[in-house]
């Protein structure tokens, strides 16, 4: 009994650590998560914690110097989770939380194989997505997989996984549009066909604007075709989904207002924009 009580206390502390991590590093997602029922929030925090851990290996301030070392570290992170799932516990708080969440909610954690494949692309010092098919494969791993993992936490009925996957891709594509300048500074070009000379000059040429406009239109289409996801989840889950959709829709609105100039104009949202978008969605 004492060992079980100690384990339960450690798991609660692990969930709390993941919650604080999400609140600090991704306030937009944290706000959307806060609109979900209390029973689902800790598992979402835990999933975020694992994904954040992978991101730190790839992009963190203390990341290893070489691509192969970073890939090996990703392999180790994934293997440690698999061991934690098998044993039902882990000494690492993030892994302990996700192992508990996986068992508690029946999460398809095996799908993280696909997610980690996309993260291994980002381990390279120089990332270039060559064409739209490659972009789709990348987003299937980095975004659609997250939507499928979230399905049990949102109480999705059978058939809801793929609309949620499309919603995840819409979020990811919106991020790529918003972050073109920041990604270029990291020597990454996710949207195929962007003129690297213009990116280096910081010049939003007609060709770049046209590509961004096309991706904005595609993101809006993905948001529209993923609306059916709400029909597959309980009413209690829809508020959080609407908040997230509204916030990301506001990003697309801003990109359109600056005439698709994602190189010299601000495309991110401030705290007021995020709060206002969330309030409007809830109304």
Buried (B, 14 or more C-beta within 10 A) or exposed (E): EEEEEEBEEBBEEBBBBBBEBBBEBBBBBBBBBBBBBEEBBBBBBBBBBBBBBBBBBBBEEEBBEEBEEBBBBBEEBBEBBBEBBEEEBBEBBBBBBBBBBBEBBEBEBEBBEBBBBBBBBBBBEEBBBEEBEBBEBBBBBBBBBBBBBBBBBBBBEEEBBBBBBBBBBBBBBBBBBBBBBEBBEEEBBBBBBBBEEBBEEEEBBEEBBEBBBBBBEBBBEBBEBBEBBBEBBEEBBBBBBBBBBBBBBBBBEBBBEBEBBBBEBEBEBEEEBBBBBBEBBEE
